[in-house]
Amino acid sequence: MIYLDNAATSWPKAPHMAQACEHIFMHPIGNVGRSAHEGSITASRILYDCRKTLQDIIPPTHIEKIIFTKNATEALNIALFGFLAPGDTVITTPIEHNAVARPLSVLASRHVKILFSPVDGYGKIDIDGFSKLLDAERPRLAVFTVAGNVSGVINPVEELVASCASRDIPFVLDGAQAVGEIALSGFGEGASGALCFSLHKGLLGPTGVGVMALYGNFNPRALVYGGTGSNSDATMQPEILPDKFESGTLPIHSVAIGLHALRYCVEHADTISRQRNITSDLLWEGLASLKQLRMISPREDRVGLVSVTTKETTISCIARYLFSHQVAIRSGLHCAPWAHKHFNTLAQGGALRFSVGYATTTEEVLKVIDLVKEAMNG
Ligand SMILES: Cc1ncc(COP(=O)(O)O)c(C=O)c1O
């Protein structure tokens, strides 16, 4: 199979995952903070090492502010529902994934006012328009994607966060498509907010682990209450981090496997990003040369995905042709109806999204471009 659906979840995962799994399951791993036996200490060490390795990947924050969740969606839900209240205003963008759009739509029904920042044709936030909106509306929060999952456009995150910080407005970043794909530098003085992402996309890890990394004094309410292994005499949820947000047993085995992947990502960051850029650029050029296709993705400032649409042939026919030739891509609306409305692609049923991974080869990309050509001509 030629796997070009890495934006949904990465494949292949980091090398030697099977061996890492075997090692992990051969040794006793207990529950975190529940006891003092060796298995429990091993579990705590795995979580610590994973948080520590994440510190080498994301903008700097304290280790206890790196909170494990089930996925990026859960992290975003905690940050949004745990912070916003009726009467608040929130600024977002018209290209958000449903992981942001759906919580915001529920919050809108609870009297939270939602306003959209100006963006360009690819969905990139216009920094001046964004800052003017912050001044005019004084929102309680700004939530936006670091990289769009339909166009792949990368937002000027550091500038946007600085704009929020200079006005004392917290941010929530959807980093699902960006973390592991692009290097994010520090957020700087006064920045307060959350960065939410999963381990299973750009970080080449297993499904089942997400992260909400907190910055500055951003500290939403917990949404789930229960056992944390700490303060067991108290029936009230502990306020200490990360325990406040980590009730119940964590997916410790998945975190251990994820740690193996993260170490690979850190060690091979340059090679991974070079390879993704080569194949992603080739893909963009090849698809842009097919005149029947409309490019949804920009040439520059984009993560490793390319989306296209067409009026001539329905996109589902092209997708079916590719599936029948063992090519994995994603067609349709990509859980992002707002974005497809913005890109004016709803009538065509959305777009075809091709997303490369670190192991994608130039031969695979060339073959897929030929198959797309055949599908449109046949
Ligand atoms: C931009 C964006 N945000 C959030 C998510 C949700 O990620 P997860 O399914 O890991 O919760 C995705 C998943 O595709 C995404 O592309």
PDBQT file of the ligand as one rigid body, heavy atoms in Angstrom, charges set to zero:
ROOT
HETATM    1  C1  LIG A 401      -6.536  20.057  13.138  1.00  0.00    +0.000 C 
HETATM    2  C2  LIG A 401      -6.966  18.892  13.963  1.00  0.00    +0.000 A 
HETATM    3  N1  LIG A 401      -7.385  19.089  15.210  1.00  0.00    +0.000 NA
HETATM    4  C3  LIG A 401      -7.761  18.090  16.025  1.00  0.00    +0.000 A 
HETATM    5  C4  LIG A 401      -7.758  16.798  15.576  1.00  0.00    +0.000 A 
HETATM    6  C5  LIG A 401      -8.181  15.720  16.497  1.00  0.00    +0.000 C 
HETATM    7  O1  LIG A 401      -7.115  14.884  16.802  1.00  0.00    +0.000 OA
HETATM    8  P1  LIG A 401      -7.408  13.522  17.561  1.00  0.00    +0.000 P 
HETATM    9  O2  LIG A 401      -8.268  12.707  16.641  1.00  0.00    +0.000 OA
HETATM   10  O3  LIG A 401      -6.070  12.928  17.783  1.00  0.00    +0.000 OA
HETATM   11  O4  LIG A 401      -8.125  13.884  18.793  1.00  0.00    +0.000 OA
HETATM   12  C6  LIG A 401      -7.350  16.514  14.266  1.00  0.00    +0.000 A 
HETATM   13  C7  LIG A 401      -7.385  15.139  13.749  1.00  0.00    +0.000 C 
HETATM   14  O5  LIG A 401      -7.326  14.854  12.590  1.00  0.00    +0.000 OA
HETATM   15  C8  LIG A 401      -6.938  17.586  13.444  1.00  0.00    +0.000 A 
HETATM   16  O6  LIG A 401      -6.542  17.381  12.185  1.00  0.00    +0.000 OA
ENDROOT
TORSDOF 0
